[in-house]
Amino acid sequence: MERGADPTRSALIVIDMINTYEHEDAELLVPSVEPVVPVLTELLDRAREADAPVIYVNDNFGRWRSHHGELLDAALSQRHARLIEPIRPDEQSLFVVKARHSVFFETPLSYLLWSLGVGHVVLTGQVTEQCVLYSALDAHIRHLEVTVPRDAVASIHPHLASAALEMMERNMGARIITAKETDFTRRET
C-alpha cells in the first residue's frame, strides 16, 4: 500500500465507460455493457453517499487536446448515449485521462489516490480482460487493496473475462464480489 494510504478508505474507479462505441469490437462489447450500466449507476450512488472518491479514468481516443467535458459530449452525441447518460460524472467526480490499458500507466492516478489517502480501489468498467485486468495488476504492484465487482465490469470475450477475474483473484489477491456486496464505508472482510 502506498505510504500514507488508509486501507479502509476506498475509491470507486470507473474505467473507460465514457465511450463513443465507434471502435473495433464495439458490437461485441455493447451487449455486455448494457446490464452493467444499472449496476454501476447504483454503485456510483452508494459511493457518493459514502463520500468515497469517484474517479473516472478514460481513454482519450486520440483526442490529445480535449478535456473530459469534450469526451463526455462526444460520447453523448453517439448512438449509444443511453449507456453513458446514467453514469455520467457529477460535479464532485474526478477525471483522469489515460492513453493505454492500465489506469496507472503514465497517469497521475497513483499520486491522486495517495493525496486522497486511498488504500483500496474498487475497479469497474470495461473491458474486464484488458483494461480492468491490467489496472488490477498495477494496483496490486502499488500495494493497493483491490475489489472488482464482477457485475460492474463488461467484456468483449466472456471466456477471457472469466479467466481475467480468476487471475485477479488468484494472482493479485483481488476481491471478486458483486456490486451489492461492495461496501464503501468500511473495507470488506
Buried (B, 14 or more C-beta within 10 A) or exposed (E): BBEEBEEEBBBBBBBBBBBBBEEEEBEEBBEBBEEBBEBBBBBBEBBBEEEBBBBBBBBBBEEEEBEBEEBBEBBBEBEBEEBBEEBBBEEEBBBBBBEEBBBBEEBEBBEBBBEBBBBBBBBBBBBBBBBBBBBBBBBBEBEBBBBBBBBBBBBBBBEBBBBBBEBBBEEBEBBBBEBEEBBBEEBBE
